[in-house]
Structures are given as C-alpha cells and as structure tokens.
Amino acid sequence: MLITDIEDKINQIYPLSGAQEWDNVGVLVDTGSSSNKVLLTIDVTELVIDECNRLGIKHIISYHPVIFSGVKKLLKNDIVTKLIKFDINVFCPHTSWDEEMNRYLFCLLDNQNVEQVFDTLKNKIGLKHIRVANMSAGRKSLVVGVGSAFKYHEYKNSLIVTGEMSHHCLLHSIRHNNTVILLEHSNSERVVLPYFKDKLEKILPECDIFISKNDKDPIDIL
C-alpha cells in the first residue's frame, strides 16, 4: 500500500478540508515506497525514525506536520533528509483531527471530579505528575482543548484541560474561578492515539498499525 492510498482512506472519515487554513496537512513526504506497516506518532524525531527502521515500517502517520514553515534548505542530518534516505513516507493530519480529539477527551473526562480526572489522565498517558492551577476552585463545566491553540477567555467556574497555557492566560483563568490542568502540549494529543489506532484499523484492515514507543513529550517533570 502506498502512502497516498492511506491518505485517501483517512480522508473519507477525517477530510483534510477540516484543517485550519494556516496548517500544512496531508502527505508531506512521499518516497514512493510501499508497505502494510504504519507507525502512529505525535512527532517525527530521530528516535521515531530509528523505531521505523527497527520494525521495518515505511509509513508514518504523524499528527504534527514534519514540514510546517517554509523550508529553505535540507541538510544531511535533517529529519526530512533522513526520512527520504530510509524511504519512509509521512502523512500528517494535524488540525483536521482536532475536533475528534477534543470530542474524545471530553467524553473521557465528562462527569468526573478533579481527582478522578487526574487519575484518568495519569493512567492514560502514563504520567506521575500533572501541573494544575487553582485546584480548589469549584467546577461547573468541563472545557478541553488539545495542544495550545484553544481560547479560554470566555470560560468561568470551569475545569479546563489542555496542553499548555501562557502565564497571563493562567492568571486570567484563575481570576474567573477556573481550575486549569496542563498536560504539556503533545501529551494532551498523545492520550488520543489509542482511539485513532482503533479507528484506523477499521478503515485500513490490510495494515498493521503500531503506536510509537519512542514518541514522547520533550518536557519531563521531576
């Protein structure tokens, strides 16, 4: 199976037309290689490429675009250069999956108190520590937003679960009696990968789909 075949199948249930206008989505690296093994990851790093080589995988579905801003040159040790060297293809859905990600996270955490939300997230992501602001605030509603692009200014008396938030946005949220849980940017997205794996296995029955074990948030909390 070619990476363009995989793109066509995914586009049937998660159209790329749903991505934000500023985004860079779709097949971003196409070496022409064919495979029935697919690695699902949030980011493409050197360790993820090593994992593909070890497992004989030629297709990566990376939530974050492997090419985002304008590329003016490619060097020997760049990620894209290494992908081409090893005949590894990359499809990136990014914001075309955001609505589904937020829906999953909301359904996962709805009707739970703050302590239950902590336990659920720690178990799902495998985290020992989670950052929280204003934990004692009363909760009236749940607000979720993967990554960092979600806007929170209109919410009050809510439990907000997201990846990251600026210092001033945190102060604004606290002033409006919100509790804010910060998972780190990619952890808020990574928690949804098993859900997407199940979805992809149904539309790509001929493929073996793996979730990367080397993909992790770059931030460690000690």
DRENMI-10133 format. One line per 2 residues: number of its first residue (from 1); their letters; for each residue x, y negated, z negated of N, C-alpha, C, CB. Coordinates in nm, 2 decimals. Atoms other than C-alpha are relative to their C-alpha. Glycine has a CB too. Example, Ala and Ser with C-alpha at 12.3 -4.5 7.8 and 13.67 -1.06 7.14 Angstrom:
REM DRENMI-10133
1	AS	0.09:0.12:0.00:1.23:0.45:-0.78:0.09:-0.12:0.00:-0.10:0.00:-0.12 ~ -0.09:0.11:0.00:1.37:0.11:-0.71:-0.08:-0.11:-0.08:0.04:-0.05:0.14 $
This chain:
REM DRENMI-10133
1	ML	0.08:0.12:0.00:0.00:0.00:0.00:0.09:-0.12:0.00:-0.09:0.00:-0.12 ~ -0.07:0.13:-0.01:0.12:-0.35:0.09:-0.05:-0.10:-0.10:-0.01:-0.06:0.14 $
3	IT	0.04:0.10:0.10:0.11:-0.64:-0.15:-0.12:-0.08:0.06:0.11:-0.10:-0.03 ~ 0.11:0.07:-0.06:-0.13:-0.81:0.10:-0.13:0.08:-0.02:0.02:-0.04:0.14 $
5	DI	0.12:-0.09:0.03:-0.37:-0.51:0.06:-0.05:-0.02:-0.14:0.04:0.15:0.03 ~ 0.03:0.02:0.14:-0.36:-0.56:-0.31:-0.07:-0.13:-0.02:0.12:0.01:-0.10 $
7	ED	0.06:0.13:0.00:-0.43:-0.93:-0.27:-0.15:0.00:0.05:0.08:-0.10:0.08 ~ 0.13:-0.01:-0.06:-0.73:-0.85:-0.05:-0.10:0.06:-0.10:0.00:0.07:0.13 $
9	KI	0.09:-0.07:0.09:-0.88:-0.61:-0.31:-0.03:-0.09:-0.12:0.06:0.13:-0.05 ~ 0.02:0.08:0.11:-0.83:-0.85:-0.60:-0.09:-0.12:0.03:0.14:-0.05:-0.06 $
11	NQ	0.07:0.12:-0.05:-0.97:-1.14:-0.40:-0.15:0.02:0.01:0.05:-0.05:0.13 ~ 0.14:-0.04:-0.01:-1.30:-0.95:-0.38:-0.07:-0.03:-0.13:-0.02:0.14:0.04 $
13	IY	0.06:0.02:0.13:-1.36:-0.98:-0.75:0.04:-0.13:-0.08:0.02:0.12:-0.09 ~ -0.05:0.13:0.06:-1.14:-1.28:-0.85:0.05:-0.08:0.11:0.11:0.03:-0.11 $
15	PL	-0.04:0.08:-0.12:-1.13:-1.51:-0.55:0.10:-0.11:-0.03:-0.12:-0.07:0.06 ~ -0.11:0.11:0.02:-0.82:-1.73:-0.52:-0.06:-0.14:0.01:0.11:0.02:0.10 $
17	SG	0.06:0.13:-0.01:-1.06:-2.01:-0.43:-0.04:-0.06:-0.13:-0.12:0.01:0.09 ~ 0.04:0.05:0.13:-1.14:-2.03:-0.80:0.12:-0.06:-0.07:-0.05:0.12:-0.08 $
19	AQ	-0.11:0.06:0.06:-0.79:-2.15:-0.88:-0.01:-0.16:0.01:0.13:0.05:0.07 ~ 0.00:0.15:0.00:-0.72:-2.52:-0.96:0.08:-0.05:0.13:0.07:-0.05:-0.13 $
21	EW	-0.06:0.06:-0.12:-0.62:-2.74:-0.67:0.15:-0.01:0.00:-0.06:-0.13:0.04 ~ -0.14:0.03:0.02:-0.28:-2.81:-0.81:0.08:0.13:-0.01:0.03:-0.08:-0.12 $
23	DN	-0.06:-0.13:0.03:-0.20:-2.44:-0.86:0.06:0.06:0.13:-0.10:0.10:-0.06 ~ -0.07:-0.07:-0.11:0.02:-2.21:-0.64:-0.03:0.15:-0.03:0.15:-0.03:0.00 $
25	VG	0.05:-0.13:0.03:-0.15:-1.87:-0.62:0.00:0.09:0.13:-0.14:0.00:-0.06 ~ 0.00:-0.09:-0.11:-0.16:-1.56:-0.40:0.13:0.08:0.01:-0.03:-0.07:0.13 $
27	VL	-0.12:-0.06:-0.02:0.12:-1.36:-0.26:0.11:-0.10:0.02:0.00:0.10:0.13 ~ -0.10:0.10:0.00:0.43:-1.57:-0.33:0.14:0.06:0.04:0.02:-0.06:-0.13 $
29	VD	-0.12:-0.06:-0.05:0.70:-1.31:-0.25:-0.05:0.13:0.08:0.10:0.04:-0.11 ~ 0.04:-0.12:-0.08:0.64:-1.05:0.04:0.12:0.04:0.07:-0.12:-0.04:0.09 $
31	TG	-0.12:-0.05:-0.06:0.94:-0.84:0.13:-0.04:0.11:0.11:0.09:0.06:-0.10 ~ 0.04:-0.10:-0.09:0.73:-0.60:0.34:0.00:0.14:-0.05:0.08:-0.01:0.12 $
33	SS	-0.01:-0.14:0.06:0.79:-0.30:0.11:-0.14:0.05:-0.04:0.10:0.00:-0.12 ~ 0.13:-0.06:0.03:0.51:-0.06:0.04:0.02:0.09:-0.12:-0.06:0.08:0.12 $
35	SN	-0.01:-0.08:0.12:0.43:0.12:-0.29:-0.14:0.01:-0.06:0.09:-0.07:-0.11 ~ 0.13:-0.01:0.07:0.14:0.25:-0.50:0.02:-0.02:-0.15:-0.05:0.14:0.02 $
37	KV	-0.02:0.03:0.14:0.30:0.14:-0.83:0.00:-0.16:-0.01:0.14:0.05:-0.04 ~ 0.02:0.14:0.02:0.21:-0.20:-0.97:0.03:-0.04:-0.15:-0.15:-0.05:0.03 $
39	LL	-0.03:0.05:0.14:0.35:-0.39:-1.28:-0.08:-0.12:-0.02:0.15:-0.02:-0.01 ~ 0.08:0.11:0.05:0.12:-0.63:-1.46:0.08:-0.08:-0.11:-0.14:0.04:-0.05 $
41	TI	-0.08:0.08:0.09:0.30:-0.92:-1.64:-0.05:-0.14:0.00:0.15:0.01:0.04 ~ 0.03:0.14:0.00:0.26:-1.27:-1.75:0.11:-0.08:0.07:-0.01:-0.05:-0.15 $
43	DV	-0.11:0.07:-0.07:0.60:-1.39:-1.63:0.10:0.10:0.07:0.08:-0.08:-0.11 ~ -0.11:-0.08:-0.06:0.87:-1.25:-1.40:0.13:-0.05:-0.05:-0.01:-0.01:0.16 $
45	TE	-0.13:0.03:0.06:1.20:-1.25:-1.58:0.10:0.11:0.05:0.00:-0.01:-0.15 ~ -0.10:-0.10:-0.04:1.53:-1.06:-1.52:-0.03:0.13:-0.06:0.14:-0.05:-0.04 $
47	LV	0.03:-0.13:0.06:1.42:-0.80:-1.77:-0.12:0.06:0.06:-0.03:-0.03:-0.15 ~ 0.11:-0.06:-0.07:1.09:-0.75:-1.59:0.04:0.06:0.14:-0.11:-0.11:0.03 $
49	ID	-0.05:-0.06:-0.13:1.28:-0.70:-1.26:0.08:0.13:-0.03:0.09:-0.11:0.07 ~ -0.07:-0.12:0.04:1.51:-0.45:-1.44:-0.10:0.11:-0.02:0.08:-0.03:-0.12 $
51	EC	0.11:-0.10:0.03:1.19:-0.27:-1.56:-0.05:0.06:0.13:-0.11:-0.06:-0.08 ~ 0.05:-0.05:-0.13:1.06:-0.25:-1.20:0.10:0.09:0.07:-0.02:-0.12:0.10 $
53	NR	-0.10:-0.08:-0.06:1.39:-0.11:-1.07:0.01:0.14:-0.07:0.14:-0.07:-0.01 ~ -0.01:-0.13:0.07:1.40:0.15:-1.35:-0.12:0.09:0.03:0.00:-0.03:-0.15 $
55	LG	0.12:-0.08:-0.02:1.04:0.26:-1.28:-0.03:0.02:0.15:-0.12:-0.06:-0.07 ~ 0.03:-0.01:-0.14:1.06:0.24:-0.90:-0.12:-0.08:0.04:-0.01:0.14:0.03 $
57	IK	0.12:0.08:-0.03:0.80:-0.03:-0.88:0.04:-0.12:0.10:-0.06:-0.07:-0.13 ~ -0.03:0.10:-0.10:0.78:-0.26:-0.58:-0.10:-0.12:0.00:0.01:0.06:0.14 $
59	HI	0.10:0.11:0.01:0.47:-0.47:-0.66:-0.02:-0.05:-0.14:-0.14:0.06:0.05 ~ 0.03:0.07:0.13:0.43:-0.72:-0.94:-0.12:-0.09:0.01:0.13:-0.08:-0.05 $
61	IS	0.11:0.10:0.02:0.11:-0.90:-1.04:0.04:-0.08:-0.12:-0.14:0.07:-0.02 ~ -0.05:0.09:0.11:0.24:-1.19:-1.24:-0.10:-0.12:-0.01:0.14:-0.06:0.03 $
63	YH	0.09:0.10:0.03:-0.01:-1.42:-1.40:0.05:-0.14:0.04:-0.05:0.00:-0.14 ~ -0.07:0.13:-0.03:0.23:-1.72:-1.39:0.06:0.01:0.14:0.10:-0.04:-0.11 $
65	PV	-0.07:0.00:-0.13:0.35:-1.82:-1.04:0.15:0.01:-0.01:-0.04:-0.13:0.07 ~ -0.14:-0.02:0.00:0.70:-1.71:-0.97:0.06:-0.12:0.08:0.04:0.13:0.07 $
67	IF	-0.04:0.12:-0.07:0.73:-2.02:-0.74:-0.11:-0.10:-0.03:0.02:0.02:0.15 ~ 0.10:0.09:0.04:0.55:-2.33:-0.87:0.03:-0.14:0.06:-0.01:-0.01:-0.15 $
69	SG	-0.04:0.13:-0.05:0.72:-2.66:-0.80:0.08:0.02:0.14:0.09:-0.08:-0.10 ~ -0.07:-0.01:-0.12:0.89:-2.74:-0.47:0.14:0.06:-0.02:0.01:-0.13:0.07 $
71	VK	-0.13:-0.07:0.01:1.20:-2.51:-0.41:0.09:-0.06:0.11:-0.01:0.15:0.02 ~ -0.09:0.07:-0.10:1.49:-2.70:-0.25:0.12:0.09:0.03:0.05:-0.13:-0.06 $
73	KL	-0.11:-0.09:-0.03:1.75:-2.42:-0.27:-0.02:0.13:-0.07:0.13:-0.06:-0.03 ~ 0.00:-0.13:0.07:1.78:-2.05:-0.36:0.15:0.05:-0.02:-0.08:0.11:0.08 $
75	LK	-0.13:-0.05:0.03:2.09:-1.92:-0.53:0.00:0.15:-0.04:0.06:-0.08:-0.12 ~ -0.02:-0.15:0.01:2.23:-1.57:-0.58:-0.07:0.05:-0.12:0.14:0.03:-0.01 $
77	ND	0.06:-0.05:0.13:2.10:-1.53:-0.94:-0.13:-0.05:-0.03:0.10:-0.03:-0.11 ~ 0.13:0.05:0.02:1.77:-1.70:-0.90:-0.10:0.12:0.00:-0.05:-0.10:0.11 $
79	IV	0.10:-0.10:0.01:1.46:-1.49:-0.98:-0.05:0.04:0.14:-0.12:-0.04:-0.09 ~ 0.05:-0.03:-0.13:1.32:-1.51:-0.63:0.10:0.07:0.09:-0.05:-0.13:0.07 $
81	TK	-0.11:-0.06:-0.08:1.65:-1.42:-0.47:0.01:0.15:-0.05:0.13:-0.07:-0.02 ~ -0.01:-0.13:0.04:1.67:-1.11:-0.69:-0.12:0.09:0.04:0.01:0.00:-0.16 $
83	LI	0.12:-0.07:-0.04:1.31:-1.01:-0.61:0.02:0.04:0.15:-0.12:-0.09:-0.01 ~ -0.02:-0.04:-0.14:1.40:-1.02:-0.24:0.10:0.10:0.02:0.03:-0.13:0.08 $
85	KF	-0.11:-0.10:-0.01:1.72:-0.83:-0.29:-0.05:0.14:-0.03:0.11:-0.04:-0.10 ~ 0.05:-0.13:0.04:1.53:-0.55:-0.46:-0.13:0.04:0.07:-0.01:0.01:-0.15 $
87	DI	0.12:-0.03:-0.07:1.24:-0.55:-0.22:-0.13:0.00:-0.09:0.01:0.13:0.08 ~ 0.12:0.01:0.09:0.99:-0.65:-0.49:-0.09:-0.11:0.04:0.05:-0.02:-0.15 $
89	NV	0.10:0.10:-0.04:0.67:-0.83:-0.40:-0.07:-0.05:-0.12:-0.10:0.07:0.10 ~ 0.07:0.07:0.11:0.48:-1.07:-0.62:-0.13:-0.06:0.04:0.09:-0.10:-0.07 $
91	FC	0.13:0.07:-0.02:0.11:-1.17:-0.63:-0.03:-0.07:-0.13:-0.11:0.11:0.03 ~ 0.03:0.08:0.12:0.02:-1.45:-0.87:-0.14:-0.06:0.00:0.11:-0.11:-0.01 $
93	PH	0.13:0.05:0.00:-0.34:-1.52:-0.96:-0.02:-0.13:-0.08:-0.09:0.10:-0.06 ~ 0.00:0.11:0.09:-0.28:-1.78:-1.24:-0.15:-0.05:-0.03:0.08:-0.11:0.06 $
95	TS	0.12:0.05:0.05:-0.58:-2.01:-1.28:-0.13:0.06:0.06:0.00:-0.15:0.02 ~ 0.12:-0.07:-0.06:-0.81:-1.80:-1.06:-0.05:0.11:-0.10:0.03:0.06:0.13 $
97	WD	0.04:-0.10:0.10:-0.82:-1.56:-1.36:-0.04:-0.07:-0.13:0.11:0.09:-0.03 ~ 0.02:0.07:0.13:-0.86:-1.83:-1.63:-0.14:0.01:-0.06:0.04:-0.14:0.01 $
99	EE	0.14:-0.01:0.05:-1.24:-1.82:-1.65:-0.03:0.14:-0.06:-0.10:-0.03:0.11 ~ 0.02:-0.14:0.05:-1.24:-1.44:-1.70:0.08:0.02:-0.13:0.04:0.10:0.10 $
101	MN	-0.09:-0.01:0.13:-0.95:-1.47:-1.96:-0.07:-0.06:-0.11:0.13:-0.07:0.03 ~ 0.06:0.07:0.10:-1.14:-1.72:-2.16:-0.13:0.07:-0.05:-0.04:-0.15:0.04 $
103	RY	0.12:-0.08:0.03:-1.46:-1.52:-2.14:0.03:0.12:-0.09:-0.08:0.04:0.13 ~ -0.04:-0.12:0.07:-1.28:-1.21:-2.26:0.04:-0.03:-0.15:0.11:0.07:0.07 $
105	LF	-0.05:0.04:0.13:-1.11:-1.39:-2.55:-0.12:-0.04:-0.09:0.10:-0.11:0.01 ~ 0.12:0.05:0.08:-1.44:-1.55:-2.66:-0.08:0.12:-0.05:-0.09:-0.09:0.09 $
107	CL	0.08:-0.11:0.04:-1.63:-1.22:-2.66:0.08:0.09:-0.11:-0.03:0.09:0.12 ~ -0.08:-0.08:0.09:-1.34:-1.05:-2.85:-0.01:-0.06:-0.14:0.15:0.00:0.04 $
109	LD	-0.01:0.06:0.13:-1.34:-1.31:-3.13:-0.13:-0.06:-0.06:0.10:-0.11:0.01 ~ 0.12:0.06:0.05:-1.70:-1.43:-3.15:-0.06:0.07:-0.12:-0.10:-0.01:0.12 $
111	NQ	0.06:-0.06:0.12:-1.89:-1.37:-3.47:0.10:0.05:-0.11:-0.10:0.11:0.04 ~ -0.10:-0.04:0.10:-1.57:-1.32:-3.67:0.04:-0.13:-0.08:0.13:0.06:0.07 $
113	NV	-0.05:0.11:0.08:-1.45:-1.53:-3.96:0.15:-0.02:0.03:-0.02:0.02:-0.15 ~ -0.14:0.04:-0.04:-1.10:-1.69:-3.95:0.09:0.12:-0.04:0.05:-0.12:-0.08 $
115	EQ	-0.08:-0.11:0.04:-0.94:-1.40:-4.14:-0.01:0.12:0.10:-0.03:0.05:-0.14 ~ 0.02:-0.11:-0.10:-1.09:-1.14:-3.90:0.06:-0.04:0.13:-0.15:0.03:0.02 $
117	VF	-0.07:0.05:-0.13:-0.97:-1.35:-3.60:0.15:0.03:-0.01:-0.04:-0.14:0.02 ~ -0.14:-0.02:0.01:-0.62:-1.34:-3.74:0.03:0.15:0.01:0.04:-0.05:-0.14 $
119	DT	-0.03:-0.14:0.00:-0.63:-0.96:-3.79:-0.02:0.05:0.15:-0.09:0.08:-0.09 ~ 0.03:-0.05:-0.14:-0.78:-0.90:-3.44:0.12:-0.05:0.09:-0.13:-0.06:0.05 $
121	LK	-0.10:0.05:-0.09:-0.52:-1.12:-3.27:0.14:0.06:-0.03:0.01:-0.15:-0.01 ~ -0.13:-0.06:0.04:-0.22:-0.98:-3.46:0.00:0.14:0.05:0.01:0.00:-0.15 $
123	NK	0.00:-0.14:-0.05:-0.33:-0.62:-3.37:0.01:0.00:0.15:-0.13:0.07:-0.05 ~ 0.01:0.00:-0.14:-0.40:-0.70:-3.01:0.13:-0.04:0.07:-0.11:-0.09:0.05 $
125	IG	-0.12:0.05:-0.06:-0.08:-0.89:-2.94:0.13:0.06:-0.07:0.01:-0.15:-0.02 ~ -0.11:-0.06:0.07:0.14:-0.72:-3.20:0.09:-0.10:-0.07:0.09:0.08:0.09 $
127	LK	-0.08:0.11:0.07:0.24:-1.04:-3.39:-0.01:0.02:-0.15:-0.06:-0.13:0.04 ~ 0.00:0.00:0.15:0.34:-1.06:-3.75:-0.04:-0.13:-0.06:0.15:0.04:-0.05 $
129	HI	0.03:0.13:0.05:0.29:-1.43:-3.78:-0.08:-0.08:0.11:0.12:-0.08:-0.04 ~ 0.08:0.09:-0.09:0.04:-1.68:-3.62:0.00:-0.13:-0.06:-0.14:0.06:0.03 $
131	RV	0.01:0.13:0.05:0.05:-2.05:-3.65:-0.14:-0.05:-0.01:0.09:-0.10:0.09 ~ 0.14:0.05:0.02:-0.26:-2.22:-3.79:0.01:-0.14:-0.07:-0.08:0.10:-0.09 $
133	AN	0.01:0.14:0.06:-0.36:-2.58:-3.88:-0.14:-0.01:-0.06:0.03:-0.11:0.11 ~ 0.12:0.03:0.06:-0.63:-2.67:-4.12:-0.09:0.12:-0.02:-0.08:-0.11:0.08 $
135	MS	0.07:-0.13:0.02:-0.73:-2.32:-4.22:-0.12:-0.01:-0.09:0.09:0.11:-0.05 ~ 0.11:0.01:0.09:-0.96:-2.43:-4.49:-0.13:-0.07:0.05:0.04:-0.08:-0.13 $
137	AG	0.12:0.07:-0.06:-1.20:-2.62:-4.26:-0.11:0.10:0.03:0.04:-0.07:0.13 ~ 0.12:-0.08:-0.03:-1.55:-2.49:-4.22:-0.02:0.03:0.15:-0.13:-0.06:-0.06 $
139	RK	0.02:-0.03:-0.15:-1.62:-2.31:-3.89:-0.15:0.00:0.04:0.07:0.13:0.03 ~ 0.14:0.00:-0.06:-1.94:-2.37:-3.69:0.00:0.06:0.14:-0.06:-0.14:0.00 $
141	SL	0.00:-0.06:-0.14:-1.84:-2.26:-3.34:0.14:0.04:0.04:-0.05:-0.10:0.10 ~ -0.13:-0.05:-0.05:-1.56:-2.08:-3.15:0.03:-0.07:0.13:0.00:0.15:0.01 $
143	VV	-0.05:0.05:-0.13:-1.35:-2.25:-2.88:0.12:0.07:0.04:0.02:-0.16:-0.01 ~ -0.12:-0.07:-0.04:-1.10:-2.06:-2.68:0.05:-0.06:0.13:-0.02:0.15:0.02 $
145	GV	-0.06:0.05:-0.12:-0.86:-2.17:-2.41:0.14:0.06:0.01:0.00:-0.15:0.00 ~ -0.13:-0.06:-0.02:-0.56:-1.97:-2.28:0.10:-0.11:0.04:0.00:0.12:0.10 $
147	GS	-0.10:0.09:-0.04:-0.23:-2.14:-2.22:0.00:-0.13:-0.07:-0.01:-0.03:0.15 ~ -0.01:0.14:0.06:-0.22:-2.52:-2.28:-0.09:-0.10:0.07:0.14:-0.04:-0.01 $
149	AF	0.06:0.11:-0.09:-0.44:-2.69:-2.02:-0.14:-0.03:-0.05:-0.01:0.05:0.14 ~ 0.14:0.03:0.05:-0.77:-2.68:-2.22:-0.01:-0.13:-0.07:-0.05:0.12:-0.09 $
151	KY	0.02:0.13:0.07:-0.91:-3.01:-2.35:-0.09:0.02:-0.12:-0.06:-0.10:0.10 ~ 0.07:-0.03:0.12:-1.03:-3.01:-2.71:-0.06:-0.12:-0.07:0.09:0.06:-0.10 $
153	HE	0.03:0.12:0.07:-1.11:-3.37:-2.79:-0.15:-0.01:-0.04:0.03:-0.12:0.09 ~ 0.14:0.02:0.04:-1.49:-3.34:-2.80:-0.05:0.10:-0.11:-0.08:0.02:0.13 $
155	YK	0.05:-0.10:0.09:-1.50:-3.05:-3.05:0.02:-0.04:-0.14:0.08:0.13:0.02 ~ 0.00:0.03:0.14:-1.58:-3.08:-3.42:-0.05:0.13:-0.07:-0.09:-0.12:-0.04 $
157	NS	0.04:-0.12:0.08:-1.61:-2.82:-3.70:0.01:0.13:0.07:-0.15:-0.03:-0.05 ~ -0.02:-0.12:-0.09:-1.48:-2.55:-3.47:0.12:0.07:-0.04:-0.01:-0.04:0.14 $
159	LI	-0.12:-0.08:0.00:-1.23:-2.27:-3.47:0.05:0.00:0.14:-0.03:0.14:-0.06 ~ -0.06:0.01:-0.13:-1.00:-2.34:-3.18:0.11:0.10:0.01:0.05:-0.15:0.03 $
161	VT	-0.11:-0.09:-0.02:-0.78:-2.06:-3.05:0.06:-0.02:0.14:-0.06:0.15:-0.01 ~ -0.06:0.03:-0.13:-0.53:-2.14:-2.78:0.15:0.03:-0.01:-0.02:-0.15:0.03 $
163	GE	-0.14:-0.03:0.00:-0.17:-2.11:-2.68:0.09:-0.10:-0.07:0.05:0.02:0.14 ~ -0.08:0.10:0.06:-0.02:-2.44:-2.77:-0.08:-0.13:0.01:0.13:-0.02:0.08 $
165	MS	0.07:0.13:0.01:-0.13:-2.80:-2.86:0.10:-0.10:-0.04:-0.12:0.01:-0.09 ~ -0.09:0.10:0.04:0.06:-3.12:-2.89:-0.02:-0.05:-0.14:0.00:-0.12:0.10 $
167	HH	0.01:0.05:0.13:0.13:-3.28:-3.22:-0.12:-0.09:-0.02:0.13:-0.07:-0.04 ~ 0.11:0.09:0.01:-0.12:-3.56:-3.16:-0.13:0.06:0.02:0.03:-0.12:0.10 $
169	CL	0.13:-0.07:-0.02:-0.39:-3.33:-3.03:-0.03:0.08:-0.13:0.01:0.09:0.12 ~ 0.03:-0.07:0.12:-0.35:-3.13:-3.35:-0.05:-0.09:-0.11:0.13:0.07:-0.05 $
171	LH	0.05:0.10:0.10:-0.39:-3.44:-3.57:-0.14:-0.04:0.03:0.09:-0.12:0.00 ~ 0.14:0.03:-0.04:-0.70:-3.53:-3.37:-0.10:0.11:-0.04:-0.01:-0.03:0.15 $
173	SI	0.08:-0.12:0.03:-0.84:-3.18:-3.41:-0.03:0.01:-0.15:0.06:0.13:0.05 ~ 0.02:0.00:0.15:-0.78:-3.19:-3.79:-0.09:-0.11:-0.05:0.14:-0.01:-0.07 $
175	RH	0.09:0.11:0.04:-0.95:-3.53:-3.82:-0.14:0.04:0.02:0.04:-0.12:0.07 ~ 0.14:-0.04:-0.03:-1.26:-3.37:-3.67:-0.03:0.14:-0.06:-0.02:0.00:0.15 $
177	NN	0.03:-0.11:0.08:-1.25:-3.08:-3.92:0.00:0.13:0.08:-0.14:-0.01:-0.06 ~ -0.02:-0.13:-0.08:-1.13:-2.81:-3.67:0.11:0.08:-0.07:0.03:-0.03:0.14 $
179	TV	-0.11:-0.09:0.03:-0.92:-2.51:-3.76:0.06:0.04:0.14:-0.05:0.13:-0.08 ~ -0.07:-0.03:-0.12:-0.66:-2.45:-3.49:0.10:0.11:-0.01:0.08:-0.13:0.06 $
181	IL	-0.09:-0.11:0.00:-0.49:-2.12:-3.42:0.09:-0.01:0.13:-0.07:0.14:-0.01 ~ -0.09:0.01:-0.12:-0.18:-2.14:-3.19:0.07:0.14:0.01:0.10:-0.11:-0.02 $
183	LE	-0.06:-0.13:-0.02:-0.06:-1.81:-3.04:0.13:0.00:0.07:-0.10:0.09:0.08 ~ -0.11:0.03:-0.09:0.22:-1.96:-2.83:-0.06:0.02:0.14:0.12:0.10:-0.02 $
185	HS	0.06:0.01:-0.13:0.15:-2.02:-2.46:-0.04:0.13:0.06:0.09:-0.08:0.09 ~ 0.03:-0.13:-0.08:0.19:-1.68:-2.30:-0.07:0.10:-0.08:0.13:0.05:0.06 $
187	NS	0.06:-0.10:0.09:0.07:-1.48:-2.60:-0.16:-0.01:0.02:0.04:-0.01:-0.14 ~ 0.14:0.02:-0.02:-0.28:-1.63:-2.55:-0.05:0.06:0.13:-0.04:-0.15:-0.01 $
189	ER	0.03:-0.07:-0.13:-0.27:-1.49:-2.20:0.03:0.15:0.00:0.07:-0.07:0.12 ~ -0.05:-0.14:0.00:-0.09:-1.17:-2.27:-0.10:0.09:-0.06:0.13:0.01:-0.07 $
191	VV	0.09:-0.08:0.07:-0.36:-1.05:-2.50:-0.11:0.06:0.09:-0.07:-0.08:-0.11 ~ 0.10:-0.04:-0.09:-0.59:-1.01:-2.20:0.05:0.10:0.11:-0.06:-0.12:0.08 $
193	LP	-0.05:-0.09:-0.10:-0.36:-0.79:-1.99:-0.06:0.14:0.00:0.15:0.01:-0.01 ~ 0.07:-0.13:0.00:-0.51:-0.46:-2.10:-0.14:0.00:0.06:-0.01:0.06:-0.14 $
195	YF	0.13:0.01:-0.06:-0.85:-0.58:-2.00:0.01:-0.01:0.16:-0.07:-0.13:-0.05 ~ -0.02:0.00:-0.14:-0.72:-0.67:-1.65:0.05:0.13:0.06:0.09:-0.12:0.03 $
197	KD	-0.05:-0.13:-0.05:-0.54:-0.34:-1.62:-0.12:0.09:0.03:0.09:0.06:-0.11 ~ 0.11:-0.08:-0.02:-0.87:-0.16:-1.66:-0.08:-0.05:0.12:-0.10:-0.01:-0.13 $
199	KL	0.07:0.05:-0.12:-1.04:-0.39:-1.40:0.08:0.04:0.13:-0.01:-0.15:-0.01 ~ -0.07:-0.03:-0.12:-0.76:-0.34:-1.15:0.01:0.15:0.03:0.15:-0.05:-0.02 $
201	EK	0.00:-0.15:-0.03:-0.75:0.04:-1.19:-0.13:0.04:0.07:0.01:0.08:-0.13 ~ 0.13:-0.03:-0.07:-1.12:0.04:-1.07:0.00:-0.04:0.14:-0.11:-0.06:-0.08 $
203	IL	0.00:0.05:-0.14:-1.05:-0.16:-0.76:0.12:0.05:0.08:-0.01:-0.15:0.01 ~ -0.12:-0.06:-0.06:-0.71:0.00:-0.69:0.02:0.14:-0.05:0.13:-0.09:-0.03 $
205	PE	-0.01:-0.14:0.06:-0.77:0.37:-0.77:0.12:0.07:0.06:-0.12:0.07:0.03 ~ -0.11:-0.07:-0.06:-0.48:0.47:-0.54:0.13:-0.05:-0.06:0.01:-0.03:0.15 $
207	CD	-0.12:0.05:0.06:-0.23:0.27:-0.75:0.02:0.04:-0.15:0.00:-0.16:0.01 ~ -0.04:-0.02:0.14:-0.05:0.34:-1.08:0.03:-0.14:-0.05:0.11:0.11:-0.02 $
209	IF	-0.02:0.14:0.05:-0.07:0.02:-1.28:0.06:0.01:-0.14:-0.14:-0.08:0.00 ~ -0.07:0.00:0.13:0.16:-0.05:-1.57:0.00:-0.14:-0.05:0.15:0.05:0.02 $
211	IS	-0.01:0.13:0.06:0.17:-0.33:-1.82:0.15:-0.01:-0.04:-0.09:-0.02:-0.13 ~ -0.14:0.01:0.03:0.53:-0.46:-1.86:0.02:0.00:-0.15:0.05:-0.14:0.06 $
213	KN	-0.04:-0.01:0.14:0.70:-0.37:-2.18:0.11:-0.10:-0.03:0.05:0.14:-0.04 ~ -0.11:0.10:0.01:0.98:-0.63:-2.12:-0.05:-0.14:0.00:0.10:0.02:0.10 $
215	DK	0.06:0.13:-0.01:0.74:-0.92:-2.08:-0.04:-0.05:-0.14:-0.12:-0.01:0.09 ~ 0.03:0.05:0.14:0.72:-1.13:-2.40:0.01:-0.15:0.00:0.10:0.06:-0.10 $
217	DP	-0.01:0.14:0.01:0.68:-1.49:-2.51:0.14:-0.03:-0.04:-0.10:-0.05:-0.11 ~ -0.14:0.04:0.03:1.02:-1.67:-2.53:0.02:-0.05:-0.14:0.05:-0.10:0.10 $
219	ID	-0.01:0.05:0.14:0.94:-1.80:-2.88:-0.02:0.11:-0.10:-0.11:-0.11:-0.02 ~ 0.01:-0.09:0.12:1.00:-1.59:-3.19:-0.02:-0.08:-0.12:0.13:0.09:-0.01 $
221	IL	0.02:0.06:0.13:0.87:-1.69:-3.53:0.05:0.09:-0.11:-0.16:-0.03:-0.02 ~ -0.07:-0.08:0.09:1.09:-1.56:-3.80:-0.06:-0.02:-0.14:0.15:-0.03:-0.01 $
